[in-house]
Amino acid sequence: MAVIVDRYMREQITHEENLFPISFFENELSELPGREGPLHWHPDFEIARAEMGTLEYQVGQQHILLEAGDSLLVNRNLLHSVRQVSGDLPDPLPIIVFPGSLIAPENSVIYQKYISPISDSQSLPFVAFPRQEPWCDRIRLLIDDIFTNLKQRKGCYEMAVQRDLSSLFESLFCHLETLPKFQETPVQLRTQIRVQKMLDYIYTHYERPITIADIAGAANISQSEAGRSFHEYMDSSPVNVLIRYRLQIAHRMLRETSLTVQEIGLSCGFRSPNYFGRQFRKVYGCTPGQVRGLRK
């Protein structure tokens, strides 16, 4: 299942059962152009594991390499993305997304004492579980069990998953003092807020003509500061981020809709079919028509 985001690039997590709010995804990279997911955020925790290839996760401004067997916990409300950097085939990339309230109600002693110190920590944007770290052995087994239960859904699987998540957070809490910390400065936190506001604007208005001034205005900053913020966070300019997002939407529409190539280009904000084609080939190495042909 591909990453689905709303117009604000917050990932749309449709938990299959509201009474058991956890979602399991797999094989997302095989459906993403360039095996690269968009920068997005959501209010839930995320746990992912590299299965075969090498993955690069970006969480905030940190970049983490996951080798086969490594897992990662991404904290709540943080900008993050993933791309595969090695491997001949798309990595299966199993992912679970869940709120801390799945373990215990937010107003409970358990949540306040054991979950909040992790979820509210500004110095824990993520926790990596490298396969070679002995203290991670138990956590890897718990993650294996969670994935298996969510795949098979045998009797009482919900209780098993909740129990495993509770044990996982117990281990995190017990190692809290020794976990690697990544304390962001007030300037870095301000930059993240600015980038989120500007991404909000881009993802909401991508169909329309957009200027750098429009993007910068969404965060009430100058055009030069907007450029600096995007380069710091995404190593790209605001215009290139806009173009890349338009192309991502177009790529998906080419595979999922019956609109003509010209109609898709126009609906994604490209006023010139030739410009759309050039930018598409530049990023994906093929024409929009070739992608459309792959669907047949």
C-alpha positions as CSV (number, residue, x, y, z in Angstrom):
1,M,0.0,0.0,0.0
2,A,1.4,3.4,-1.0
3,V,1.9,6.3,1.4
4,I,-1.3,8.3,1.2
5,V,-1.1,11.9,2.4
6,D,-3.6,14.6,2.6
7,R,-3.2,18.0,1.0
8,Y,-1.1,19.0,4.0
9,M,1.3,16.0,3.5
10,R,0.2,14.6,6.8
11,E,0.0,10.9,6.2
12,Q,-3.6,9.7,6.1
13,I,-3.6,6.8,8.5
14,T,-6.9,5.0,8.1
15,H,-6.8,2.6,11.0
16,E,-8.9,-0.4,9.9
17,E,-10.6,-0.6,13.3
18,N,-11.1,2.5,15.4
19,L,-11.3,0.4,18.5
20,F,-7.9,-1.1,17.7
21,P,-6.0,1.9,16.2
22,I,-3.0,0.4,14.5
23,S,-2.2,0.2,10.8
24,F,0.2,-2.2,9.1
25,F,1.8,-1.3,5.7
26,E,4.1,-3.3,3.5
27,N,5.6,-3.0,0.0
28,E,5.1,0.7,-0.1
29,L,8.5,1.3,-1.9
30,S,7.5,-0.8,-4.8
31,E,4.7,1.6,-5.6
32,L,6.7,4.8,-5.1
33,P,8.6,6.4,-8.0
34,G,12.3,6.2,-7.4
35,R,11.6,4.0,-4.3
36,E,11.4,7.3,-2.3
37,G,8.6,8.4,0.0
38,P,7.4,12.0,0.4
39,L,8.3,14.1,3.4
40,H,5.3,13.9,5.7
41,W,4.2,13.7,9.3
42,H,1.4,12.3,11.5
43,P,0.4,12.3,15.2
44,D,1.2,8.6,15.7
45,F,4.4,6.6,16.3
46,E,5.9,4.7,13.4
47,I,8.1,1.6,13.5
48,A,9.7,0.4,10.3
49,R,12.3,-2.2,9.4
50,A,14.7,-2.7,6.5
51,E,14.3,-6.2,5.2
52,M,16.7,-6.7,2.2
53,G,18.3,-3.4,1.0
54,T,19.7,-0.3,2.6
55,L,17.2,2.4,3.5
56,E,17.8,6.0,4.4
57,Y,15.3,7.6,6.8
58,Q,15.2,11.3,7.2
59,V,13.7,12.3,10.6
60,G,13.8,16.1,11.1
61,Q,17.2,17.0,9.9
62,Q,18.8,13.7,10.9
63,H,19.6,11.0,8.3
64,I,19.7,7.4,9.4
65,L,20.9,4.4,7.4
66,L,19.1,1.2,8.0
67,E,20.8,-2.0,6.9
68,A,18.8,-5.3,6.4
69,G,17.5,-6.3,9.8
70,D,17.7,-2.8,11.4
71,S,14.5,-1.2,12.7
72,L,13.5,2.4,13.6
73,L,11.0,4.1,15.8
74,V,9.9,7.6,14.6
75,N,8.4,9.8,17.2
76,R,5.1,11.7,16.9
77,N,4.5,14.8,14.7
78,L,8.0,14.8,13.1
79,L,8.7,15.3,9.4
80,H,10.1,12.1,8.0
81,S,10.6,10.3,4.8
82,V,12.3,7.1,3.5
83,R,14.1,6.1,0.4
84,Q,15.9,3.0,-0.7
85,V,19.6,3.5,-1.4
86,S,20.7,0.0,-2.3
87,G,19.2,-3.3,-3.4
88,D,18.1,-4.6,-6.8
89,L,14.4,-5.2,-5.7
90,P,12.1,-2.9,-3.7
91,D,12.6,-3.5,0.0
92,P,9.3,-4.9,1.6
93,L,9.7,-2.2,4.3
94,P,7.1,-3.4,6.9
95,I,5.7,-0.4,8.9
96,I,3.3,0.0,11.8
97,V,1.7,3.3,12.7
98,F,-0.1,3.6,16.1
99,P,-1.0,6.1,18.8
100,G,0.5,5.7,22.3
101,S,-3.1,5.4,23.6
102,L,-3.2,1.9,22.1
103,I,-1.0,0.9,25.0
104,A,-2.8,2.9,27.7
105,P,-5.2,5.9,27.9
106,E,-3.5,9.2,27.7
107,N,-4.8,10.3,31.1
108,S,-3.6,7.1,32.8
109,V,-0.7,6.7,35.1
110,I,0.9,4.2,32.7
111,Y,0.8,6.7,29.8
112,Q,2.0,9.7,31.8
113,K,4.8,7.7,33.5
114,Y,6.1,5.6,30.7
115,I,4.9,6.8,27.3
116,S,5.0,10.6,27.7
117,P,8.7,10.8,28.6
118,I,9.3,9.3,25.1
119,S,6.6,10.9,23.1
120,D,7.2,14.4,24.6
121,S,10.9,14.3,24.4
122,Q,12.4,16.9,22.1
123,S,15.7,15.0,22.2
124,L,14.3,11.7,20.9
125,P,13.0,12.3,17.4
126,F,13.8,8.6,16.7
127,V,15.3,5.5,18.2
128,A,17.3,3.2,16.0
129,F,17.5,-0.6,16.7
130,P,20.6,-1.8,14.9
131,R,20.7,-5.6,14.5
132,Q,24.2,-5.8,16.0
133,E,23.3,-4.1,19.3
134,P,22.7,-6.7,22.0
135,W,20.1,-4.6,23.9
136,C,18.0,-4.5,20.8
137,D,17.6,-8.3,20.5
138,R,14.5,-8.3,22.6
139,I,13.0,-5.4,20.8
140,R,13.6,-7.0,17.4
141,L,11.8,-10.2,18.6
142,L,8.9,-8.0,19.8
143,I,8.7,-6.2,16.4
144,D,8.9,-9.6,14.6
145,D,6.0,-10.8,16.7
146,I,3.9,-7.6,16.1
147,F,4.4,-7.9,12.3
148,T,3.5,-11.6,12.3
149,N,0.4,-11.1,14.3
150,L,-0.8,-8.2,12.1
151,K,-0.2,-10.3,9.0
152,Q,-1.9,-13.5,10.3
153,R,-4.6,-12.0,12.5
154,K,-5.2,-15.2,14.4
155,G,-7.3,-15.4,17.6
156,C,-6.5,-12.7,20.2
157,Y,-3.9,-11.0,17.9
158,E,-5.0,-7.6,19.2
159,M,-4.0,-8.5,22.8
160,A,-0.7,-10.0,21.6
161,V,0.1,-6.8,19.6
162,Q,-0.8,-4.6,22.6
163,R,1.2,-6.7,24.9
164,D,4.3,-6.6,22.6
165,L,4.0,-2.8,22.2
166,S,3.8,-2.4,26.0
167,S,6.9,-4.5,26.4
168,L,8.7,-2.5,23.7
169,F,8.0,0.8,25.4
170,E,9.0,-0.8,28.8
171,S,12.4,-1.6,27.3
172,L,12.7,1.9,25.9
173,F,11.8,3.5,29.2
174,C,14.3,1.3,31.0
175,H,17.0,2.4,28.5
176,L,15.9,6.0,28.4
177,E,18.9,7.5,30.0
178,T,21.3,5.7,27.7
179,L,19.5,6.2,24.4
180,P,21.3,8.5,21.9
181,K,19.8,12.0,22.1
182,F,19.5,14.5,19.3
183,Q,18.6,17.8,21.0
184,E,17.4,20.3,18.5
185,T,18.1,24.0,19.0
186,P,15.4,26.6,19.2
187,V,16.5,27.7,15.7
188,Q,16.1,24.2,14.3
189,L,12.7,23.8,15.9
190,R,11.6,27.1,14.4
191,T,12.9,26.0,11.0
192,Q,10.9,22.8,11.2
193,I,7.7,24.8,11.9
194,R,8.5,27.1,9.0
195,V,9.1,24.2,6.6
196,Q,5.8,22.5,7.7
197,K,3.9,25.7,7.1
198,M,5.4,26.1,3.6
199,L,4.8,22.5,2.8
200,D,1.2,22.9,3.9
201,Y,0.9,25.7,1.3
202,I,2.6,23.8,-1.5
203,Y,0.6,20.7,-1.0
204,T,-2.7,22.6,-0.7
205,H,-2.2,24.9,-3.8
206,Y,0.1,22.8,-6.1
207,E,-2.6,22.9,-8.9
208,R,-2.4,26.7,-9.1
209,P,0.4,29.0,-10.2
210,I,2.7,29.5,-7.1
211,T,5.6,31.9,-6.6
212,I,8.5,31.8,-4.2
213,A,6.9,34.8,-2.5
214,D,3.7,32.8,-2.0
215,I,5.6,29.9,-0.4
216,A,7.6,32.2,1.9
217,G,4.4,34.2,2.8
218,A,2.9,31.0,4.2
219,A,5.5,31.1,7.0
220,N,5.7,34.9,7.2
221,I,9.4,34.9,6.2
222,S,11.5,36.4,3.4
223,Q,12.1,34.6,0.2
224,S,15.8,34.2,1.1
225,E,14.9,32.7,4.4
226,A,12.5,30.3,2.7
227,G,15.3,29.2,0.4
228,R,17.6,28.7,3.4
229,S,15.1,26.7,5.3
230,F,14.3,24.3,2.4
231,H,18.0,23.8,1.7
232,E,18.7,23.1,5.4
233,Y,15.8,20.6,5.6
234,M,15.5,19.1,2.1
235,D,18.7,20.1,0.3
236,S,16.5,21.7,-2.4
237,S,14.9,25.0,-3.4
238,P,11.2,25.8,-2.8
239,V,10.6,25.7,-6.5
240,N,12.2,22.3,-6.9
241,V,10.2,20.9,-4.0
242,L,7.0,22.2,-5.7
243,I,8.0,20.7,-9.0
244,R,8.9,17.4,-7.4
245,Y,5.6,17.2,-5.6
246,R,3.7,18.0,-8.7
247,L,5.5,15.2,-10.5
248,Q,4.8,12.7,-7.7
249,I,1.1,13.4,-8.0
250,A,1.3,13.2,-11.8
251,H,3.1,9.9,-11.6
252,R,0.4,8.4,-9.4
253,M,-2.4,9.8,-11.6
254,L,-0.8,8.3,-14.7
255,R,-1.0,4.8,-13.1
256,E,-4.4,5.2,-11.4
257,T,-6.6,7.4,-13.6
258,S,-7.7,7.5,-17.3
259,L,-7.0,11.2,-17.8
260,T,-4.9,12.1,-20.7
261,V,-1.3,13.1,-20.2
262,Q,-2.1,16.7,-21.0
263,E,-5.0,16.7,-18.5
264,I,-2.8,15.3,-15.8
265,G,-0.1,17.8,-16.4
266,L,-2.6,20.7,-16.2
267,S,-4.3,19.3,-13.1
268,C,-0.9,19.1,-11.4
269,G,0.0,22.8,-12.1
270,F,2.0,22.4,-15.3
271,R,0.6,24.9,-17.8
272,S,2.9,23.7,-20.6
273,P,2.7,20.1,-21.8
274,N,6.3,20.3,-23.1
275,Y,7.6,21.6,-19.8
276,F,5.7,18.9,-18.0
277,G,7.3,16.2,-20.2
278,R,10.8,17.7,-19.8
279,Q,10.6,17.8,-16.0
280,F,9.1,14.4,-15.8
281,R,11.9,12.8,-18.0
282,K,14.5,14.7,-15.9
283,V,13.3,13.2,-12.7
284,Y,12.1,9.7,-13.7
285,G,14.2,9.1,-16.8
286,C,11.1,8.3,-19.0
287,T,8.2,10.1,-20.5
288,P,4.7,10.4,-18.9
289,G,3.4,8.3,-21.8
290,Q,5.9,5.5,-21.0
291,V,4.6,5.3,-17.4
292,R,1.0,5.3,-18.7
293,G,2.0,2.3,-21.0
294,L,3.3,0.3,-18.1
295,R,-0.2,0.2,-16.7
296,K,-1.5,-1.9,-19.6
